[in-house]
């Protein structure tokens, strides 16, 4: 799973989340940073209201929380989602002595991003892509 800090950086760089079942997220700054939630058709799902999308906690008796605005949550994209978001820039994932390396090609330039976990390496590559698109 990618680190919350990297997820925040991706969000700040312009990563758009379209919540779907199976997505993982956290609700930071409420003493719940280490609690990872998963969208589910059964207990946690997205409701579209006139004010915008909210994440509803259905049937949760242990929480004093009915719903949370989507922009209060931070998406923790999975490895497959990160790889898909890299699109045609993605060239490969290789194991290194210390973890994993993701290789991309952006505007004819080869780039590589290393991290202890594959998801982190994918996240760093996507962050680079988003920042390049924002320039």
ZITA-V375062 format. One record per residue. N is the residue number from 1. SS is DSSP state (H for helix, E for strand, - for the rest). PSI is psi in whole degrees, -180 to 180 (NA if undefined). Layout:
[[N;SS;PSI] [N;SS;PSI]]
This chain:
[[1;-;140] [2;-;154] [3;-;150] [4;H;-42] [5;H;-45] [6;H;-40] [7;H;-41] [8;H;-42] [9;H;-40] [10;H;-43] [11;H;-46] [12;H;-28] [13;-;-6] [14;-;9] [15;-;125] [16;-;129] [17;-;124] [18;-;92] [19;-;137] [20;-;158] [21;-;135] [22;-;-14] [23;-;141] [24;E;146] [25;E;164] [26;E;160] [27;-;93] [28;-;165] [29;-;25] [30;-;29] [31;-;30] [32;-;22] [33;-;-30] [34;-;-3] [35;-;117] [36;-;127] [37;E;155] [38;E;128] [39;-;134] [40;-;150] [41;-;-11] [42;-;-46] [43;-;-36] [44;E;118] [45;E;165] [46;E;133] [47;E;135] [48;E;115] [49;E;165] [50;-;-31] [51;-;-13] [52;E;179] [53;E;140] [54;E;154] [55;E;115] [56;E;135] [57;E;94] [58;-;128] [59;-;22] [60;-;105] [61;-;-23] [62;-;-7] [63;-;141] [64;-;53] [65;-;118] [66;-;-43] [67;E;166] [68;E;136] [69;E;142] [70;H;-37] [71;H;-6] [72;H;-15] [73;-;153] [74;E;121] [75;E;136] [76;-;84] [77;-;145] [78;-;168] [79;H;-46] [80;H;-36] [81;H;-42] [82;H;-45] [83;H;-44] [84;H;-39] [85;H;-26] [86;H;-24] [87;H;-137] [88;H;-9] [89;H;-22] [90;E;131] [91;E;-32] [92;E;163] [93;E;127] [94;E;150] [95;E;139] [96;-;177] [97;-;-30] [98;-;0] [99;-;-116] [100;E;153] [101;E;128] [102;E;130] [103;E;136] [104;E;165] [105;E;122] [106;E;118] [107;-;43] [108;-;1] [109;E;126] [110;E;138] [111;E;156] [112;E;150] [113;E;123] [114;E;145] [115;E;162] [116;-;-30] [117;-;147] [118;H;-43] [119;H;-39] [120;H;-43] [121;H;-43] [122;H;-43] [123;H;-41] [124;H;-39] [125;H;-42] [126;H;-39] [127;H;-43] [128;H;-45] [129;H;-46] [130;H;-42] [131;H;-38] [132;H;-38] [133;H;-29] [134;H;-17] [135;-;NA]]
